[in-house]
Amino acid sequence: MYLSKLIEELLRKLKEEKGLRLTREDLMILIKNKVNKLKIIDDETALFIIAKELGIKLVNNSIDNFKLNIIDLVDGLRNISITCYIEDIDYMFYDYQDENKCRIRLKCSDDSGLINVNIQGRNARLLMDKGIYPGIQLTLHRCYVKSNDGLIELHLRRNGHVDVDLASIHKEVVIGTVYKITEVRSEEKLIKSILTISQLNSNNFIKLLLLGSSLRILDEIKCGYLIEAHGIYYYNGYFYVTKLSDLRILNYNVP
């Protein structure tokens, strides 16, 4: 019954907004072809994807935790699952007193495209406690898709959850003296910090990108401190550190 109403709505909007006159039979053929192509969606979800391709926005889309690719996402989809890789971490905000204020914003990709992913509350805190990095594979369950300034974004529902594959991440260790501390804030909240360190027994400078709970180290260090950091190098030139437990103060190294 619900699918029938959606078909009628799409046929009407195609006629009114695009001047296209398709029949119910035409749409059913398109739906069947889309389901056969993607294999993991139902008729209703296929209809929303077809509407997107035709430039029509439908409302009240509700599906039941289907797994889709980024290229298939449509504004209004709800309760979907998606597997993707973290391309970059825009910010992490860790609130020790109120987990509802915890926030993560990621850039994620799969073989079909790239999308911004927003996670908040308990799920955000749990991910930051585990320590996530670019290159990690995530499977997000119970997400919804929302448009932001014309671009679609993926949001994890508060009752959703995330499976994290940490097996492929191999942390490295760097030791050096803090040379410069740069804080990055958004609406007065500290969301990341860049520590430039002079690597021990070397003339090399390394930029540590601190995110999540690792930012707590800023309460204890200043320029001249010798620190040890566990994290990963990334192609953008930064050494990512996302957990406080991955940082250790060795000593105060200024003469």
SULJOKA-V600005 format. One record per pair of residues at least 12 apart in sequence whose ideal C-beta (glycine too) atoms are under 7 Angstrom apart, sorted by the first residue. I is the first residue (numbers start at 1). J is the second residue. D is the distance in whole Angstrom. If there is no record, write none. Layout:
i=I j=J d=D
i=I j=J d=D
//
This chain:
i=2 j=44 d=7
i=3 j=43 d=6
i=3 j=44 d=5
i=3 j=47 d=7
i=6 j=44 d=7
i=6 j=47 d=5
i=6 j=58 d=6
i=7 j=24 d=6
i=7 j=27 d=6
i=7 j=47 d=7
i=9 j=58 d=6
i=10 j=27 d=7
i=10 j=47 d=7
i=10 j=51 d=5
i=10 j=56 d=6
i=10 j=58 d=6
i=11 j=24 d=7
i=11 j=27 d=7
i=13 j=56 d=5
i=14 j=54 d=7
i=14 j=56 d=6
i=17 j=56 d=7
i=18 j=54 d=7
i=18 j=55 d=7
i=30 j=50 d=5
i=31 j=43 d=5
i=31 j=46 d=5
i=31 j=47 d=6
i=31 j=50 d=7
i=34 j=46 d=4
i=34 j=49 d=6
i=34 j=50 d=6
i=38 j=72 d=7
i=40 j=66 d=6
i=40 j=67 d=6
i=41 j=66 d=5
i=41 j=68 d=7
i=42 j=63 d=7
i=42 j=66 d=7
i=44 j=63 d=6
i=45 j=63 d=5
i=45 j=66 d=6
i=48 j=61 d=5
i=48 j=74 d=5
i=48 j=76 d=7
i=48 j=77 d=6
i=49 j=72 d=6
i=49 j=74 d=6
i=52 j=74 d=4
i=57 j=75 d=7
i=58 j=76 d=7
i=59 j=76 d=7
i=61 j=76 d=4
i=61 j=77 d=5
i=61 j=78 d=6
i=62 j=78 d=5
i=62 j=79 d=7
i=63 j=77 d=7
i=63 j=78 d=7
i=63 j=79 d=6
i=63 j=80 d=6
i=64 j=79 d=6
i=65 j=79 d=5
i=65 j=80 d=7
i=65 j=81 d=5
i=65 j=141 d=6
i=65 j=142 d=6
i=66 j=80 d=5
i=66 j=81 d=7
i=67 j=81 d=4
i=67 j=82 d=7
i=68 j=80 d=5
i=68 j=82 d=6
i=69 j=110 d=6
i=69 j=112 d=4
i=70 j=82 d=7
i=70 j=84 d=7
i=70 j=110 d=5
i=70 j=112 d=5
i=70 j=113 d=4
i=70 j=114 d=7
i=70 j=115 d=5
i=71 j=112 d=4
i=71 j=113 d=5
i=73 j=115 d=7
i=73 j=145 d=5
i=73 j=152 d=6
i=73 j=154 d=7
i=74 j=145 d=6
i=75 j=145 d=6
i=75 j=146 d=7
i=75 j=147 d=4
i=75 j=152 d=5
i=76 j=145 d=7
i=77 j=144 d=7
i=77 j=145 d=4
i=78 j=144 d=4
i=79 j=142 d=6
i=80 j=143 d=5
i=81 j=139 d=7
i=81 j=140 d=7
i=81 j=141 d=5
i=82 j=140 d=6
i=82 j=143 d=6
i=82 j=154 d=7
i=83 j=110 d=7
i=83 j=137 d=7
i=83 j=139 d=5
i=84 j=108 d=4
i=84 j=109 d=6
i=84 j=110 d=5
i=84 j=138 d=6
i=85 j=108 d=6
i=85 j=109 d=6
i=85 j=135 d=6
i=85 j=137 d=5
i=86 j=106 d=5
i=86 j=108 d=6
i=86 j=132 d=6
i=86 j=133 d=7
i=86 j=134 d=5
i=86 j=135 d=6
i=86 j=136 d=5
i=86 j=138 d=7
i=87 j=107 d=4
i=87 j=108 d=6
i=87 j=109 d=5
i=87 j=114 d=7
i=87 j=134 d=6
i=88 j=107 d=4
i=88 j=134 d=6
i=89 j=106 d=6
i=89 j=134 d=7
i=89 j=211 d=6
i=90 j=105 d=4
i=90 j=106 d=7
i=90 j=107 d=7
i=91 j=105 d=5
i=91 j=186 d=7
i=91 j=191 d=4
i=91 j=192 d=6
i=92 j=104 d=5
i=92 j=128 d=6
i=92 j=191 d=7
i=92 j=211 d=4
i=92 j=212 d=4
i=92 j=242 d=7
i=93 j=189 d=6
i=93 j=191 d=6
i=94 j=128 d=5
i=94 j=212 d=5
i=94 j=213 d=5
i=99 j=121 d=6
i=99 j=122 d=5
i=99 j=125 d=5
i=100 j=121 d=5
i=102 j=120 d=6
i=102 j=121 d=6
i=102 j=124 d=4
i=102 j=125 d=4
i=102 j=128 d=7
i=103 j=120 d=5
i=103 j=124 d=6
i=104 j=119 d=4
i=104 j=124 d=5
i=104 j=127 d=6
i=104 j=128 d=7
i=105 j=118 d=6
i=108 j=138 d=7
i=115 j=152 d=7
i=115 j=153 d=7
i=115 j=154 d=5
i=116 j=153 d=5
i=117 j=154 d=5
i=118 j=153 d=6
i=118 j=155 d=5
i=119 j=156 d=5
i=121 j=158 d=5
i=123 j=156 d=6
i=123 j=160 d=7
i=123 j=161 d=7
i=123 j=162 d=6
i=127 j=162 d=6
i=127 j=164 d=7
i=128 j=212 d=4
i=128 j=213 d=6
i=128 j=242 d=7
i=130 j=164 d=6
i=131 j=242 d=5
i=131 j=243 d=4
i=131 j=246 d=7
i=132 j=164 d=7
i=132 j=242 d=6
i=133 j=169 d=6
i=133 j=232 d=5
i=133 j=240 d=5
i=133 j=242 d=6
i=134 j=234 d=5
i=134 j=240 d=7
i=135 j=168 d=7
i=135 j=169 d=6
i=136 j=164 d=6
i=136 j=165 d=6
i=136 j=166 d=7
i=136 j=169 d=6
i=137 j=165 d=4
i=138 j=162 d=6
i=138 j=164 d=6
i=139 j=162 d=7
i=139 j=163 d=4
i=140 j=156 d=5
i=140 j=160 d=7
i=140 j=162 d=5
i=141 j=160 d=5
i=141 j=161 d=5
i=142 j=157 d=5
i=142 j=159 d=6
i=142 j=160 d=3
i=143 j=155 d=6
i=143 j=156 d=5
i=143 j=157 d=7
i=143 j=160 d=6
i=144 j=157 d=6
i=169 j=232 d=6
i=171 j=230 d=5
i=171 j=231 d=6
i=171 j=232 d=6
i=172 j=232 d=7
i=172 j=233 d=7
i=173 j=228 d=7
i=173 j=230 d=5
i=174 j=199 d=6
i=174 j=206 d=6
i=174 j=229 d=5
i=174 j=239 d=6
i=175 j=200 d=4
i=175 j=228 d=5
i=176 j=197 d=3
i=176 j=198 d=5
i=176 j=199 d=4
i=176 j=200 d=5
i=176 j=206 d=6
i=176 j=227 d=7
i=177 j=197 d=6
i=177 j=198 d=5
i=177 j=224 d=7
i=177 j=226 d=5
i=177 j=253 d=5
i=178 j=195 d=6
i=178 j=197 d=6
i=178 j=221 d=6
i=178 j=223 d=5
i=178 j=224 d=6
i=178 j=225 d=5
i=178 j=227 d=6
i=179 j=196 d=5
i=179 j=197 d=6
i=179 j=198 d=5
i=179 j=205 d=7
i=179 j=223 d=6
i=180 j=196 d=4
i=180 j=223 d=7
i=181 j=193 d=7
i=181 j=195 d=6
i=181 j=218 d=7
i=181 j=223 d=7
i=182 j=194 d=4
i=190 j=215 d=6
i=192 j=209 d=6
i=192 j=210 d=6
i=192 j=211 d=5
i=193 j=210 d=4
i=193 j=215 d=6
i=193 j=218 d=6
i=194 j=207 d=6
i=194 j=208 d=7
i=194 j=209 d=6
i=195 j=208 d=4
i=195 j=210 d=6
i=197 j=227 d=7
i=206 j=239 d=6
i=207 j=237 d=7
i=207 j=238 d=5
i=207 j=239 d=7
i=208 j=229 d=6
i=208 j=239 d=5
i=208 j=241 d=6
i=209 j=238 d=4
i=209 j=239 d=7
i=209 j=240 d=5
i=209 j=241 d=7
i=210 j=241 d=5
i=211 j=240 d=7
i=211 j=242 d=5
i=212 j=242 d=4
i=212 j=243 d=7
i=213 j=243 d=6
i=213 j=244 d=4
i=214 j=241 d=5
i=214 j=242 d=6
i=214 j=243 d=6
i=214 j=244 d=5
i=214 j=246 d=6
i=214 j=247 d=6
i=216 j=244 d=5
i=217 j=244 d=6
i=217 j=247 d=5
i=220 j=249 d=6
i=221 j=249 d=6
i=224 j=252 d=6
i=224 j=253 d=6
i=224 j=254 d=3
i=225 j=249 d=6
i=225 j=252 d=6
i=225 j=253 d=7
i=226 j=250 d=4
i=226 j=251 d=5
i=226 j=253 d=4
i=227 j=247 d=6
i=227 j=248 d=7
i=227 j=249 d=6
i=227 j=250 d=6
i=228 j=248 d=4
i=228 j=250 d=6
i=229 j=241 d=5
i=229 j=246 d=6
i=229 j=247 d=6
i=230 j=246 d=4
i=231 j=246 d=6
//
